[in-house]
Amino acid sequence: MQGLQMVDLKRQYQKIKAEVDAAVLSVMESAAFINGPDVKHFATELAEYLGVKHVIPCANGTDALQIALMALELQPGDEVITPSFTYIATVEVVALLRLKPVFVDVDADTFTMNLDSVRNAITDKTKAIIPVHLYGQCTDMAPLMELAAAHNIPLIEDNAQAIGGYYTFPDGSVKKTGTMGIVGCTSFFPSKNLGAYGDGGAMFTNDDTLAEKLRMIANHGQKVRYYHEMVGCNSRLDSIQAAVLRIKLRHLDEYCDARIAAADYYDKAFADNPNIETPYRAPYNKHVFHQYTLKIKNADRDKLVDMLAEKGIPSMIYYPVPSHKQEMLRDFGGEAYTLPVTDFLNTCVVSLPIHTELTEEQLAYISSHTNQIVDQLSKS
Ligand SMILES: *Cc1c(COP(=O)(O)O)cnc(C)c1O
């Protein structure tokens, strides 16, 4: 089968081409490239969608995390708890700001932060916790929020992979991912669930004072032009990207549901294979499947990747090296950590193509070959 991809942005674009082309052209004709009306409209529309007071757009998801940490005014050496099992950006910004990342383990079923691991990592120096809603699954927020509140530690949600999802609290109330911590951060990298046609990111908060600070930091520390109150950075969402995102936001729920439908198909196809564990969906959340990630048993995961490639099926290991073992973070005592679940997951996870445009024919092809290859490898 030809042309299988992890994400098919070309076909997705074809369906909204007329709308997107018109919106992009209108930005070009207005020449309002920086902070044009589309940026403000997008922020308002996204805030409404999320049910949050403030959306502060910025240049990318990594900047969103960095600006959030800057706004909390942490001091060098302050500790920030993050999972090791995440994309490097979550941890990199902590190190960049001369803060100390403290790595915790994840749960083997949800792939998100393990609560006991967080509890054991809290010290007097812990000044922030960054739960990552990995692969589109929300962290179990209620107990984490309770723990953080008891120690007066702010939560920064890394929502780069879970926008469009939501979390149901034990009392039945529902909140969108990224709106439960003091600040939520997201990325509009093209392959994300809400992807631009270039880079983009945003922060969400219900706190008015913090919102103003985040806005200032993203804009050279100024409220009034040329009067700089604090050291900030230059981090903006382009008007053209905002125009694209306004259109794609209207399709976000449908895009998430298409991903879930693909996950449903895969789940059924793999249900009877004892060597394939399909992703667990925690009942407290709407898992929006940024990734569809299997755990492979009794078969060589890396050989599976190679053999799938021979059939034209792309697959990816997210992520091959956990953060605490990255050379970049060698100063933070990675060897001293024992994170058994993280280490275990790194040996057995594999992500299959998942996106909004998968056809049944493609899903059938991918899943039947995956089943056959795993069967074959488990017998050899
Ligand atoms: C994509 C991603 C980021 C960074 O977003 P960019 O827009 O690429 O800077 C941060 N955290 C996680 C978990 C991500 O998946």
The ligand as an ORCA input file, in Angstrom:
! r2SCAN-3c Opt
* xyz 0 1
  C       5.205     19.131     20.804
  C       5.434     19.139     22.254
  C       6.025     20.245     22.920
  C       6.670     21.395     22.207
  O       5.945     22.054     21.255
  P       6.685     22.849     20.063
  O       5.582     23.651     19.487
  O       7.253     21.839     19.144
  O       7.732     23.712     20.694
  C       6.103     20.201     24.297
  N       5.666     19.148     24.985
  C       5.119     18.060     24.401
  C       4.637     16.930     25.245
  C       5.003     18.016     23.009
  O       4.475     16.927     22.430
*
